[in-house]
Amino acid sequence: MYRSQEETLFVESINQFFDKEINPYVDSWEGNHNFPSSVFETLASAGYTGILLQEKDGGLNLGYRYAALWSEAFGRVPSLGFTTGFNMHSLVITPTLARYGSKEAKEAWLNKAISGQAIGAYAFTEPDSGSDLTGIKTKAVKSGDYYILNGSKIFITNGKRASFVLVFARTSNEKSNKAFSTFLVNTSLPGFKVSRTLDKLGWYSSDTAELVFEDVHVHKDFLLGAEGDGWKQAMSSLEWERLMLSCLSLGGINECIKSTISYTNDRLVFGKPVSSYQANKDILLSFKAKLLLARNMIYQAADKLDKGEYCRKEVSHIKRFLCEDAFTMANFCLQLHGGYGYTTEYSPARWLRDLRLNTIGGGTTQIMERVLVKEIYS
Ligand SMILES: Cc1cc2nc3c(=O)[nH]c(=O)nc-3n(C[C@H](O)[C@H](O)[C@H](O)COP(=O)(O)OP(=O)(O)OC[C@H]3O[C@@H](n4cnc5c(N)ncnc54)[C@H](O)[C@@H]3O)c2cc1C
C-alpha cells in the first residue's frame, strides 16, 4: 500500500507515543481487568481525540485514511479492549456528537469529550435484540420539553466509565426505519443505572456493561438530529465502526505474527528453528499475503469514505473475512508456540482471546454476509 511521507511520519510518531505512554502499562491494565480513565486525557492532550473532527469543532480534520492509519497502528497495542474503548470514544462517538448534536449538546459535551475528561459510550444492543436492531424495546416518549426513556442495553463498551451515552431508542411503534432516534444521555441523570459489568473471555481491561433506563428525563436539546434520524445515523456510524474494528484486527494480527516469527526463529525443535520448517513458513507466508490484500482493501474503503462515497459492500467484505481470518491466524501462531502458546507468558493467547470478539462486535460475520447478499443480489 502506498503511503506518503507525511503518513509514514504520522505512523512513526504515534508508534513512539505508544511505546512511551501506553505499552509499558498495558500488561498491568490487562492483569487488573481495568485501565485508568485518565489515559484518555493523555491521548487527548496529544491531539488523538481529534483525528476525525473538523477544525471548527476543535479537531485535526485528518479524515478516514488517517483514522485507519491510526487504528492499524493502535491495534498493535496488545489490549484490544482498551484500544477499542478509546477508538469508540474518539473516532465514533465524539464525531457523531459533533455531526448531529444540537448547539446545546455540543456546548455541554464536545470540549469535555475532546479533552478526554468526559468519556462516551454508544448503546444499541439490548438483552433481547442485537443483530436485529429493529427489535429494540428501549422507548423514548415525548412529554413537553423532555423525552422519557425506559429500557435496557447490554454489552456496552465504556458503559461503566461513561459520562454520557448515545442511546439508540424507539420513538415510534411504526414498522419503519423512521421509528428510531438517538439521544445523548448524561449518566448522572436520575433513573440511569449501570446494573452490572460482564466478565468476558477477552478484552479484559475494557468495561462492558449492562445499562438500565428508568424514566430518565432527557431534554429535547439532547436528541441528536431530528426525531426519526436514528437509523440513518446508526447505519452511517456502523459503516466506519466496522472498518475501524477491521483496522484494529489488522494491526493486532500483524503484531501477533511478528512476535511468532521472532519466537519460532529462536525455538529449536529436532535441532532446527521451528521457523525453518517449510510447512510453517508456507502458512505464515499465506497469512502475510492475505493481510496485504486486506490492507489494500481497507485503505481503498477509507479513501472512499473520505470522498463521501458509499462503501457498505467493501466494508462488509473486509470485516467478514479479515476478522474471521485474524482469529484463525492467531490460533496458528499459538500453535507454533507449543505449550508456551497456551500460557499467558506469550502474546498469542491474548491475541486469540481479543481478536475473537471482532467477529461479533459491530455486527457479526453472519450479519456481514446478510448485508452482502442484499447488496449483491438485490
Ligand atoms: C465485548 C463486547 C463489546 C460490545 N460493545 C458494544 C457497544 O459498545 N455497543 C453496543 O451497542 N453493542 C456492543 N456489543 C454488542 C454486539 O454488537 C452484539 O453482541 C452483536 O451485534 C451481536 O448481537 P447479539 O449478541 O444480540 O447476538 P444475536 O443477535 O442474538 O445473534 C446470535 C447469533 O445469531 C446469528 N444471526 C443473527 N442473525 C442472523 C441471520 N439473519 N442469519 C444467520 N445468523 C444470524 C448471529 O451472527 C449470532 O451468531 C458488544 C459485545 C461484546 C461481546
The ligand as a MOL file (V3000), in Angstrom:
LIG
                    3D

  0  0  0     0  0            999 V3000
M  V30 BEGIN CTAB
M  V30 COUNTS 53 58 0 0 0
M  V30 BEGIN ATOM
M  V30 1 C -17.1770 -7.1770 24.4570 0
M  V30 2 C -18.3460 -6.6460 23.6880 0
M  V30 3 C -18.4380 -5.2760 23.4520 0
M  V30 4 C -19.5710 -4.7490 22.7990 0
M  V30 5 N -19.7250 -3.3880 22.6880 0
M  V30 6 C -20.9180 -2.8890 22.2660 0
M  V30 7 C -21.2040 -1.4890 22.3480 0
M  V30 8 O -20.3490 -0.6790 22.7550 0
M  V30 9 N -22.4350 -1.0400 21.9650 0
M  V30 10 C -23.4020 -1.9090 21.5180 0
M  V30 11 O -24.4910 -1.4470 21.1950 0
M  V30 12 N -23.1690 -3.2450 21.4200 0
M  V30 13 C -21.9590 -3.7580 21.7930 0
M  V30 14 N -21.7130 -5.1010 21.7370 0
M  V30 15 C -22.7770 -5.9870 21.2550 0
M  V30 16 C -22.5140 -6.5870 19.8690 0
M  V30 17 O -22.5690 -5.5900 18.8840 0
M  V30 18 C -23.5430 -7.6970 19.6950 0
M  V30 19 O -23.1860 -8.7380 20.5850 0
M  V30 20 C -23.6230 -8.2260 18.2760 0
M  V30 21 O -24.1200 -7.2400 17.4040 0
M  V30 22 C -24.4940 -9.4840 18.1780 0
M  V30 23 O -25.7240 -9.2910 18.7880 0
M  V30 24 P -26.2560 -10.3780 19.8790 0
M  V30 25 O -25.1570 -10.5690 20.8700 0
M  V30 26 O -27.5590 -9.9390 20.3730 0
M  V30 27 O -26.3760 -11.7310 19.0660 0
M  V30 28 P -27.7170 -12.2520 18.3380 0
M  V30 29 O -28.2700 -11.1620 17.5130 0
M  V30 30 O -28.5780 -12.8970 19.3500 0
M  V30 31 O -27.1060 -13.3630 17.3810 0
M  V30 32 C -26.9070 -14.7190 17.7940 0
M  V30 33 C -26.3220 -15.4870 16.6090 0
M  V30 34 O -27.2600 -15.4680 15.5320 0
M  V30 35 C -26.5890 -15.0910 14.3540 0
M  V30 36 N -27.5260 -14.4380 13.4360 0
M  V30 37 C -28.2190 -13.3060 13.6280 0
M  V30 38 N -28.9560 -13.0060 12.5550 0
M  V30 39 C -28.7140 -13.9830 11.6390 0
M  V30 40 C -29.1460 -14.2400 10.2970 0
M  V30 41 N -30.0160 -13.4180 9.6770 0
M  V30 42 N -28.6580 -15.3110 9.6570 0
M  V30 43 C -27.7840 -16.1680 10.2770 0
M  V30 44 N -27.3420 -15.9710 11.5330 0
M  V30 45 C -27.7900 -14.9060 12.1970 0
M  V30 46 C -25.5060 -14.1510 14.8220 0
M  V30 47 O -24.4740 -13.9910 13.8460 0
M  V30 48 C -25.0340 -14.8740 16.0620 0
M  V30 49 O -24.1380 -15.8820 15.6880 0
M  V30 50 C -20.5630 -5.6300 22.3260 0
M  V30 51 C -20.4330 -7.0300 22.5170 0
M  V30 52 C -19.3560 -7.5160 23.2150 0
M  V30 53 C -19.2990 -9.0050 23.4750 0
M  V30 END ATOM
M  V30 BEGIN BOND
M  V30 1 1 1 2
M  V30 2 1 2 3
M  V30 3 2 2 52
M  V30 4 2 3 4
M  V30 5 1 4 5
M  V30 6 1 4 50
M  V30 7 2 5 6
M  V30 8 1 6 7
M  V30 9 1 6 13
M  V30 10 2 7 8
M  V30 11 1 7 9
M  V30 12 1 9 10
M  V30 13 2 10 11
M  V30 14 1 10 12
M  V30 15 2 12 13
M  V30 16 1 13 14
M  V30 17 1 14 15
M  V30 18 1 14 50
M  V30 19 1 15 16
M  V30 20 1 16 17
M  V30 21 1 16 18
M  V30 22 1 18 19
M  V30 23 1 18 20
M  V30 24 1 20 21
M  V30 25 1 20 22
M  V30 26 1 22 23
M  V30 27 1 23 24
M  V30 28 2 24 25
M  V30 29 1 24 26
M  V30 30 1 24 27
M  V30 31 1 27 28
M  V30 32 2 28 29
M  V30 33 1 28 30
M  V30 34 1 28 31
M  V30 35 1 31 32
M  V30 36 1 32 33
M  V30 37 1 33 34
M  V30 38 1 33 48
M  V30 39 1 34 35
M  V30 40 1 35 36
M  V30 41 1 35 46
M  V30 42 1 36 37
M  V30 43 1 36 45
M  V30 44 2 37 38
M  V30 45 1 38 39
M  V30 46 1 39 40
M  V30 47 2 39 45
M  V30 48 1 40 41
M  V30 49 2 40 42
M  V30 50 1 42 43
M  V30 51 2 43 44
M  V30 52 1 44 45
M  V30 53 1 46 47
M  V30 54 1 46 48
M  V30 55 1 48 49
M  V30 56 2 50 51
M  V30 57 1 51 52
M  V30 58 1 52 53
M  V30 END BOND
M  V30 END CTAB
M  END
